[in-house]
Amino acid sequence: MIVSTQSVELVNEFEADDLVIVNRHQGETVFERTSGEKLKSWLEDYPLGEVWKKNLLGGRPSK
């Protein structure tokens, strides 16, 4: 199933390893898998949706 969302609450319902983050790099679309192990220290203190909201996963507009 492919789901596109901006909902922090929906992201909280998944595990980090379930997500594929879509970013734009130099005009190209890039799909990247996240890693629960890579985010382990963040996920001890924050739900996955908050980690995403802090733009630590990508998939959000950059400044």
LINQUIQUI-V155706 format. One record per backbone hydrogen bond with DSSP energy under -0.5 kcal/mol. NH is the residue of the N-H (numbers start at 0). CO is the residue of the C=O. Records with the same first field share a line. If there is no record, write none. Layout:
BEGIN
NH->CO ; CO
END
This chain:
BEGIN
2->0
7->5
10->6
11->7
12->9
13->10
17->14
18->14 ; 15
20->31
22->20 ; 29
24->27
27->24
29->22
31->20
33->18
38->34
39->36
41->38
42->38
43->39
44->40 ; 41
45->41
49->46
50->46
51->47
52->48
53->49
54->51
55->50
END
